[in-house]
Amino acid sequence: MLRRPVSSGSVQRVEDRRLDVRYVGPINGCYTLSERREIVTGDVEVYACRTQSISAAAVSITAPVAGDPGEWLTARFDGIGIVRGTIERHIDDGFVFDIVASDQHRAKLAAKIDWLKKKSVRKQNDQRDFRRFQPRDPRSTLGLQDGRVAKCFVIDMSRSGAAVSCQYVPQVGEQLVLGTLICHVVRRLDVGFAVQFEASQDAEGLEQLVTGFEPVSHPAPEVWPRGPAA
């Protein structure tokens, strides 16, 4: 004879363990900060980013511009879609933000993350990786002609150039130094701009020349070509 469980005045819902799924690895994306707008036009600034890890509750990203703790942001990630939340804390190369979502949206997000985990296990090398690739460490610096150095994020790169996201917005044709390589801006992107190196580079060792740099307190070394002496 089956007995019905005795009901209790205090009932706690069992936590859905499917929401615990976490993907650790890079997913390309972009984000906007609620308090940041372009000074001249007032348009919302969009920055590129890359996940370090993502779950249905929080996301850790590598990013060129960190907002203030508690600031709202909207982000979009490849294969995930749009998520919204608030910045929880800063990390060395970006920040962590808590996702604000309904239970239904959070469950859908967890399913997408689980799908990405399974896909990453069986994915094959993309032939495009031989032409353009994502650096292991996307952090870098932009040297400006007036001697200032700006922090930036390298979205991807090739032997001839790179796609960059930065709070500084250069003009097309402007000459810069990305990491240690002289380059110039060739076009604007939705999340930044594209630069072309002054000379084609060898693929081997390219990352060491372009990424993994942080701004320093003293002025950047002189790397601009000198004109003829007067």
MOBEL-V385099 format. One record per residue. N is the residue number from 1. RES is the residue in one letter. PHI is phi in radians with two decimals (* if undefined). Layout:
N;RES;PHI + N;RES;PHI
This chain:
1;M;* + 2;L;-1.40 + 3;R;-1.92 + 4;R;-1.35 + 5;P;-1.03 + 6;V;-1.27 + 7;S;-1.32 + 8;S;-2.11 + 9;G;-1.21 + 10;S;-2.12 + 11;V;-2.02 + 12;Q;-1.95 + 13;R;-1.21 + 14;V;-1.22 + 15;E;-1.14 + 16;D;-1.31 + 17;R;-1.25 + 18;R;-1.14 + 19;L;-1.38 + 20;D;-1.41 + 21;V;-1.06 + 22;R;-2.39 + 23;Y;-1.89 + 24;V;-1.88 + 25;G;2.71 + 26;P;-1.47 + 27;I;-2.24 + 28;N;-1.21 + 29;G;-2.89 + 30;C;-2.61 + 31;Y;-2.67 + 32;T;-2.24 + 33;L;-1.79 + 34;S;-1.12 + 35;E;-1.75 + 36;R;-1.95 + 37;R;-2.37 + 38;E;-1.15 + 39;I;-1.07 + 40;V;-1.34 + 41;T;-1.63 + 42;G;1.43 + 43;D;-1.22 + 44;V;-1.22 + 45;E;-1.45 + 46;V;-2.01 + 47;Y;-2.10 + 48;A;-1.37 + 49;C;-2.73 + 50;R;-2.59 + 51;T;-1.26 + 52;Q;-1.71 + 53;S;-2.75 + 54;I;-2.56 + 55;S;-2.34 + 56;A;-1.31 + 57;A;-1.91 + 58;A;-2.71 + 59;V;-2.34 + 60;S;-1.91 + 61;I;-2.24 + 62;T;-1.56 + 63;A;-2.62 + 64;P;-1.38 + 65;V;-2.29 + 66;A;-1.77 + 67;G;-1.42 + 68;D;-1.52 + 69;P;-0.94 + 70;G;1.62 + 71;E;-1.28 + 72;W;-1.37 + 73;L;-2.56 + 74;T;-2.14 + 75;A;-2.26 + 76;R;-2.31 + 77;F;-2.15 + 78;D;-1.01 + 79;G;1.40 + 80;I;-1.95 + 81;G;1.78 + 82;I;-1.60 + 83;V;-2.31 + 84;R;-2.24 + 85;G;-3.11 + 86;T;-2.24 + 87;I;-1.21 + 88;E;-1.64 + 89;R;-2.87 + 90;H;-1.54 + 91;I;-2.20 + 92;D;-0.95 + 93;D;-2.09 + 94;G;2.99 + 95;F;-2.82 + 96;V;-1.97 + 97;F;-2.24 + 98;D;-1.49 + 99;I;-1.43 + 100;V;-1.88 + 101;A;-2.78 + 102;S;-1.27 + 103;D;-1.04 + 104;Q;-1.15 + 105;H;-1.15 + 106;R;-1.13 + 107;A;-1.17 + 108;K;-1.15 + 109;L;-1.11 + 110;A;-1.09 + 111;A;-1.14 + 112;K;-1.15 + 113;I;-1.13 + 114;D;-1.11 + 115;W;-1.13 + 116;L;-1.11 + 117;K;-1.06 + 118;K;-1.18 + 119;K;-1.14 + 120;S;-1.15 + 121;V;-1.23 + 122;R;-1.85 + 123;K;-1.19 + 124;Q;-1.87 + 125;N;-1.11 + 126;D;-1.50 + 127;Q;-1.07 + 128;R;-1.12 + 129;D;-1.05 + 130;F;-1.33 + 131;R;-1.86 + 132;R;-2.13 + 133;F;-2.58 + 134;Q;-1.64 + 135;P;-1.19 + 136;R;-1.12 + 137;D;-2.04 + 138;P;-1.39 + 139;R;-1.23 + 140;S;-2.79 + 141;T;-2.31 + 142;L;-1.98 + 143;G;-1.58 + 144;L;-1.71 + 145;Q;-1.19 + 146;D;-1.53 + 147;G;1.68 + 148;R;-1.29 + 149;V;-2.20 + 150;A;-1.98 + 151;K;-1.31 + 152;C;-2.56 + 153;F;-2.24 + 154;V;-1.59 + 155;I;-1.25 + 156;D;-2.75 + 157;M;-2.72 + 158;S;-2.53 + 159;R;-1.16 + 160;S;-1.83 + 161;G;3.13 + 162;A;-2.69 + 163;A;-1.83 + 164;V;-2.30 + 165;S;-2.12 + 166;C;-2.78 + 167;Q;-1.21 + 168;Y;-1.32 + 169;V;-1.95 + 170;P;-1.43 + 171;Q;-1.53 + 172;V;-1.06 + 173;G;1.65 + 174;E;-1.17 + 175;Q;-1.59 + 176;L;-2.42 + 177;V;-2.15 + 178;L;-1.65 + 179;G;1.16 + 180;T;-2.09 + 181;L;-1.84 + 182;I;-1.24 + 183;C;-2.65 + 184;H;-2.46 + 185;V;-1.35 + 186;V;-1.89 + 187;R;-2.91 + 188;R;-1.57 + 189;L;-2.06 + 190;D;-1.07 + 191;V;-2.04 + 192;G;2.82 + 193;F;-2.78 + 194;A;-1.92 + 195;V;-2.11 + 196;Q;-2.03 + 197;F;-1.21 + 198;E;-1.17 + 199;A;-2.48 + 200;S;-1.12 + 201;Q;-1.90 + 202;D;-1.27 + 203;A;-1.08 + 204;E;-1.24 + 205;G;1.52 + 206;L;-1.09 + 207;E;-1.04 + 208;Q;-1.15 + 209;L;-1.53 + 210;V;-1.93 + 211;T;-2.09 + 212;G;1.53 + 213;F;-1.90 + 214;E;-2.20 + 215;P;-1.06 + 216;V;-2.06 + 217;S;-1.28 + 218;H;-1.49 + 219;P;-1.05 + 220;A;-1.15 + 221;P;-1.10 + 222;E;-1.30 + 223;V;-2.14 + 224;W;-1.31 + 225;P;-1.14 + 226;R;-1.40 + 227;G;-1.40 + 228;P;-1.11 + 229;A;-1.13 + 230;A;-1.27
